[in-house]
Amino acid sequence: MSKPLEITLRIDNEFQTFVQEFVPFKIKRKALEIEKFIQEEKPDIEEIEKRHFNLIVEIFEKKFTLKQLENGLNAIGHNEVIYDIIGVGILGYKSREEIEKEKEDIDLGKLLEKIMEENQQSPSTKQ
């Protein structure tokens, strides 16, 4: 079973965490429509956020309103929240942790390649 989706909002000066354990498949189609719209239309960021926010309200079955989402989501780190819910949770993209691990593996691989090249290029000091 997949990990439930979570979002924490500040509503009436109190932080509230909402959890969603089931999302109908039709939501995935709506998320894909947004992705297609972004790729084809190249809309401005406000239009993208509007569509993402409306979808998030729908994902959480209107346990909070669009206005509560707009006023209660911390602007610091909001892209990560949107990515985790829509990108990872709905569309199945790699998690931010997986992406970071891959970057570290690539960096380590490049470092090892560089060391091996340097060892092959340097004259042998063995007798």
LINMOFEN-V623128 format. One record per run of one state. SS is the DSSP state (a for helix, b for strand, c for the rest). FROM is the first residue (numbers start at 1). LEN is the number of residues. If there is no record, write none. Layout:
SS:FROM:LEN, SS:FROM:LEN
This chain:
c:1:4, b:5:7, c:12:2, b:14:7, c:21:4, a:25:17, c:42:3, a:45:15, c:60:6, a:66:7, c:73:5, a:78:13, c:91:5, a:96:26, c:122:6
